[in-house]
Structure formats: structure tokens, C-alpha cells
């Protein structure tokens, strides 16, 4: 089954939401950064094929439901290249004001995260082993549920003692 289709093949499929003229479809593919590769046709000029997963979501859905041309992705995990293309498409669709607002949020949240990492308590928590983190989370859950008596507190503060008894 094919995972790459040329402009002519896409036009022949008459997919909803896609232009029916070669030049318009080619412009749309370039504008939306569809993943493409060159195909040797033996003729002059260059023919590109486009990865099905780069097409708009509704076109992908129609292709996978109505034809046997497309082989579904082997898993729900996107390849690193597909992730980059998707991110580029999303960022490219933002207005200048939206892009600036996103940039400000990312900078602010990044700084907040770094400041959290500089906190001694947080650094200690991050350095705990997986087992210690699980025990700490269980302890927090038990405390929140109201386990506050002295005897329970002693048992909770020393899980090894609790397991031994």
C-alpha cells in the first residue's frame, strides 16, 4: 500500500477540502509544509510525492476509510520528522500576536520551572530513586486522607518498619 502520493494522484482522488488544480494543491502543500520527497520520473522537471500523514486530518481520514491506497501508521507515536512538521504547521498557523503571546508564555513558564529546580527541597525530591518517590507519593496520599495520629504517623514515616511487621 502506498504512503506517498503525487499531486496528480491526490487530484485524481478528489479529496474533500483539497484544491482540484495542480498549482493550487502544490501551493497548499508548500504553505502547510507537507512532508515531501522527490520522485524520479525520467522526464524533465521535478515531481514530488507527499506523505499521507502530512495531509490535513480530514483528508487522511477519508483516505484511510475509502481506499486501500493508504497503509495506516503502525502506532499512535509520530516519528520525530512528523512531529517537527506538525509543530511547524501549528506554529505557522498562528498570527503574529498569537506567536508573540505563545513566546511570552513559554519564556515565563521556562523561567518558573528553572526556579523550581533551584529550590533545595525540589532538588532533593528529584534525586530520589523511583522506589522512594513511590513511597513518598503513598505517604502524601495517606496524609491527605486523614492519617494523622501519632502511631500512624510513625508507621508512615518509616515504611520499612511497617513492611517488617
C-alpha positions as CSV (number, residue, x, y, z in Angstrom):
1,X,0.0,0.0,0.0
2,X,1.2,3.5,-0.8
3,X,2.1,6.0,1.9
4,X,3.4,8.7,-0.6
5,X,1.2,10.3,-3.3
6,X,2.0,12.8,-6.0
7,X,-0.1,15.9,-6.8
8,X,-1.7,14.1,-9.7
9,X,-2.6,11.1,-7.6
10,X,-4.1,13.4,-4.9
11,X,-6.1,15.3,-7.6
12,X,-7.4,12.1,-9.0
13,X,-8.7,11.1,-5.6
14,X,-10.8,14.3,-5.4
15,X,-10.4,14.6,-1.6
16,X,-12.8,17.0,0.1
17,X,-11.1,20.2,1.2
18,X,-8.2,19.9,-1.2
19,X,-7.9,22.0,-4.3
20,X,-8.6,20.3,-7.7
21,X,-6.0,22.2,-9.6
22,X,-2.3,21.2,-9.6
23,X,-0.9,24.7,-8.9
24,X,-3.3,25.4,-6.1
25,X,-2.7,22.0,-4.4
26,X,1.0,22.5,-4.8
27,X,0.8,25.9,-3.1
28,X,-1.3,24.4,-0.3
29,X,1.3,21.7,0.3
30,X,4.1,24.2,0.4
31,X,2.2,26.6,2.7
32,X,1.3,23.8,5.1
33,X,4.8,22.2,5.0
34,X,3.6,18.8,3.9
35,X,6.4,16.3,4.2
36,X,7.6,15.5,0.6
37,X,10.2,13.6,-1.3
38,X,11.4,13.8,-4.9
39,X,10.3,11.1,-7.3
40,X,12.4,10.3,-10.4
41,X,10.0,10.4,-13.4
42,X,12.6,10.2,-16.1
43,X,11.2,13.4,-17.5
44,X,12.4,17.0,-17.2
45,X,11.3,18.8,-14.0
46,X,10.8,17.5,-10.5
47,X,7.8,15.5,-9.2
48,X,7.2,15.4,-5.5
49,X,5.3,12.8,-3.5
50,X,3.7,13.8,-0.3
51,X,3.5,11.7,2.9
52,X,-0.1,10.8,3.6
53,X,0.3,11.7,7.3
54,X,1.3,15.3,6.2
55,X,-2.1,15.9,4.6
56,X,-4.9,17.7,6.5
57,X,-6.5,15.4,9.1
58,X,-9.9,15.2,7.3
59,X,-8.1,14.2,4.0
60,X,-6.2,11.5,5.9
61,X,-9.5,10.2,7.4
62,X,-11.2,10.0,4.0
63,X,-8.2,8.2,2.5
64,X,-8.0,5.6,5.2
65,X,-11.7,4.9,5.2
66,X,-12.5,4.9,1.5
67,X,-9.4,3.4,-0.2
68,X,-6.8,0.7,0.2
69,X,-4.1,3.1,-1.0
70,X,-3.0,4.2,2.4
71,X,-1.4,2.0,5.0
72,X,-2.3,3.2,8.5
73,X,0.5,4.3,10.7
74,X,2.0,1.3,12.7
75,X,1.4,3.1,16.0
76,X,0.0,6.2,17.6
77,X,3.5,7.5,18.0
78,X,4.6,10.1,15.4
79,X,8.1,9.9,14.0
80,X,10.4,12.8,15.0
81,X,10.2,14.2,11.5
82,X,6.4,14.1,11.6
83,X,6.4,15.8,15.0
84,X,8.6,18.6,13.6
85,X,6.3,19.0,10.6
86,X,3.2,19.1,12.8
87,X,4.8,21.6,15.1
88,X,5.8,23.8,12.1
89,X,2.3,23.7,10.8
90,X,0.8,24.6,14.1
91,X,3.2,27.5,14.7
92,X,2.8,28.6,11.1
93,X,-0.9,29.0,11.5
94,X,-0.5,31.5,14.4
95,X,-0.9,35.2,13.8
96,X,2.0,37.4,14.8
97,X,0.2,38.5,18.0
98,X,-0.5,34.8,18.9
99,X,3.1,33.8,18.2
100,X,4.3,36.6,20.5
101,X,1.9,35.6,23.3
102,X,3.0,32.0,23.0
103,X,6.6,33.0,23.2
104,X,6.0,35.1,26.3
105,X,4.2,32.1,28.0
106,X,7.0,29.7,27.1
107,X,9.6,32.1,28.4
108,X,7.7,32.7,31.6
109,X,6.9,29.0,32.2
110,X,10.5,28.0,31.4
111,X,11.9,30.5,34.0
112,X,9.3,29.3,36.6
113,X,10.4,25.7,36.0
114,X,14.1,26.6,36.4
115,X,13.3,28.5,39.6
116,X,11.5,25.4,40.9
117,X,14.6,23.3,40.1
118,X,16.8,25.7,42.1
119,X,14.7,25.1,45.2
120,X,16.7,22.8,47.5
121,X,13.6,20.7,48.5
122,X,12.6,20.2,44.9
123,X,16.2,19.2,44.0
124,X,16.2,16.6,46.8
125,X,12.8,15.2,45.6
126,X,14.1,15.0,42.0
127,X,17.1,13.0,43.2
128,X,15.0,10.3,45.0
129,X,15.0,6.9,43.5
130,X,11.8,5.6,41.8
131,X,11.0,3.5,44.8
132,X,11.5,6.4,47.2
133,X,9.3,8.6,45.0
134,X,6.5,6.0,45.1
135,X,6.7,5.7,48.9
136,X,6.6,9.5,49.2
137,X,3.5,9.7,47.0
138,X,1.8,7.0,49.0
139,X,2.6,8.8,52.2
140,X,1.2,12.1,50.8
141,X,-2.0,10.3,49.8
142,X,-2.4,8.8,53.2
143,X,-1.8,12.1,54.9
144,X,-4.3,13.8,52.7
145,X,-6.9,11.1,53.6
146,X,-6.5,12.0,57.2
147,X,-3.9,9.5,58.6
148,X,-2.6,12.0,61.2
149,X,-2.5,10.1,64.5
150,X,0.9,9.7,66.2
151,X,1.0,5.9,65.7
152,X,0.0,6.1,62.1
153,X,2.5,8.9,61.6
154,X,5.3,6.8,62.9
155,X,4.4,3.9,60.7
156,X,4.0,6.2,57.7
157,X,7.3,7.9,58.3
158,X,9.1,4.5,58.2
159,X,7.6,2.3,55.6
160,X,10.3,-0.3,56.1
161,X,9.2,-0.7,59.7
162,X,5.6,-1.2,58.5
163,X,6.6,-3.9,56.0
164,X,8.6,-5.8,58.6
165,X,5.7,-6.2,61.0
